[in-house]
């Protein structure tokens, strides 16, 4: 009989426990949960720097080919056998210097004959004038002799000219190229003996896009480099700008001149050309490490009231470790340069460093985390 009261107590406890579970499931504990304080977003530790004003140059690059100021193929004006070669490849020569001589025995004989004839006629002319003065010679005979003298002078000039053509000379000063002939070779007016280039100044022609047409003027500085001369830059200036845009390429031709006093730059050398087309002295610069790019869009995180605001920007030219900002930022704006990977828009931050982009004392102006 004692078993019955014990069973009743157990049933009562089970009912109370079931009722408590139902009350909790029905929202009886909501008031306690709502009374708990909300969780605060975690603060991100970042390093920052300031945007600043600086000078930016916009440079367009192209590839060009050097051309000698004057360049010719040396050919003889007459045919003959080569008797002398008076140059070495790469030699500098002056204008008028003899480069090659052809056999000239017959031309020299003709000159001697013409000189002898002229000497004889001049002597006859002197005697004839003396006779004419004494009226011992008619005027007609004197005129005939004078005509013969003139013809002899012309003949001598002609044979001397033929003799001069047996010596091939440099038409201007410059550097001669490779020898294409040997002693004893027969050459004519179609034979290229060598080449001659005036390399004191070289011409450089290149093409740049049409959008820069209004920005390129004669006299603008250019800088040229070549893999043939590592570490060297050759300066020059724009000489001519084409007046037309090429329809196929939408580009225009530019010709520049490069001083080349040591003749380092040969004719036909490929070079990379840099031409400054614009300079902005009031450009807004931001540290390159502050910029985040996603596709064609770029943005930075701007520090405002203890939070990082994602701000879209438009980029311009790059300069050292800084980037020009065309739109989206003003000078002296604090931007995040380290820690962006942990940020989202409006996220709370704690800045531990501040500096200015691109300055010579940039490392000193940034306060590193302690």
Buried (B, 14 or more C-beta within 10 A) or exposed (E): EEEEEEEEEEEEEEEEEEEEEEEEEEEEEEEEEEEEEEEEEEEBBBBBBBBBEBEBBBEBEBEBBBBBBBBBEBBBEBEBEBBEBBBEEEBEBEEEBBBBBBBBEEBBEBBEEBBEBBEEBEEEBEEBEEEBEEEEBEEEEBEEBEEBBEEBBEBBEEBBEBBEBBBBBBEBBBBBBEBBBEEEBEBEEEBBBBBBBBBBBBBBBBBBEEEBBEBBEEEBEBBBBBEEBEEEEBEBEBBEBBEEBEEEEEBBBBBBBBEBEEBBBBBEBEBBBBBBBEEBEEBBBBBBBBBBEEEEEBBBBBBEEEBBBBBEBEBBBEBEEBBBBEEBBEBEBBBBBBBBEEBEEEBBBEBBBBBBBBBEEBEEBBEEEE
